[in-house]
C-alpha cells in the first residue's frame, strides 16, 4: 500500500534509427493505472530509447499518482547510470 510501480521497456531498430517506448503503471494490487506506448522517430541506440521510456513514464506516473514510485527497467546500464552519484553528461 502507498506505492505504485512503473515498468518501462523499449524497442530499437538499428537499420533506420527508430524505436518505441512502453510504459505501464500499476497500483499495489496490480491493477493498471495507465498503459502507454509511443513511436520514437530518432534514437541512436537501445539505451537512448530506454531513457526516453523512463523520462516519459516518470512524467506520466507523477501526473497520475501521488503514491511513492518504484521504477523497473531491464536495462542494467540505464539503472547503473541512474544510481550513480557523479554527474554523467553523456
N, C-alpha and C positions, 0 to 999 in steps of 0.2 A: 504494500500500500504506500502511496505517496511517491511512486516512481513510474516513469514511462520509459520505454526502450525504443530507440531508433535504430533500425537495421538498414544499412546502406550497401549498395553494390554498383558496379559499373560494367560496361562493355566497351570495347575499343576495337576499331577496325584500322589496323596499321596500313592497309592499302590506300585508303582515302583520308585518313586522319579524323574520322568521325567517331563519335562514341554515344553512349547512353548512360543515364543515371537513374537508379531506382531507390526509392525511399519508402519505408513502412514504419509507422509509429503505432505502438501497441501499449495498452494500459496494463496494470498489474494482473488482470485476469486473462490477458492475451487477446482481448478484443481490439480490433483495428480502429484507431482514431483517424488516421489518414493513410492513403497509399498514393504515391505519385511517381511518375517517370517522365523523363524528357530526353529529347534528342540533343546531342552536343555537336554543333556544326564543325568545330575545330578543336582538337586536343592533340598534344604531342605524343602522349603515351597513356597507358592504363592508369598510372599514378595520378596524372592530371585529371582524368575522368573520375577517379575515385574521390579526389579532393573536391571536385565540383559537386559530386553527390553529397559529400559531407557538408559543404557550405550551405547548399540549398536545403538539405534535410534538417540541419540545425535551425536554420531560419524558419522553416515551416513548423517545426516542433515547438519552438518558442512562441510562435503566433497562435498555436492551437492548444497549448497546455501550460499550466503554471506549475506542474509537478516537477520533481527532480528528474534529470535526464541522464540515461545511460545510452551510449552510442556503441554500436557493434559494427566492425568492419573486418573483412577477411584480408585486408592489405596490410601486412606486417610493417612495411616501410612507412606507410602513412601513419599508422599507430605510433611507431617509434618517433617519427618526426613531431607528432602532436605532443608526445610526452617529454620531449627534450626541453631542458631548462634554458639552453642557449638559444639566441636568436638565429633562425635559419632563413636567409633571404633568397634561397633558391626557388 
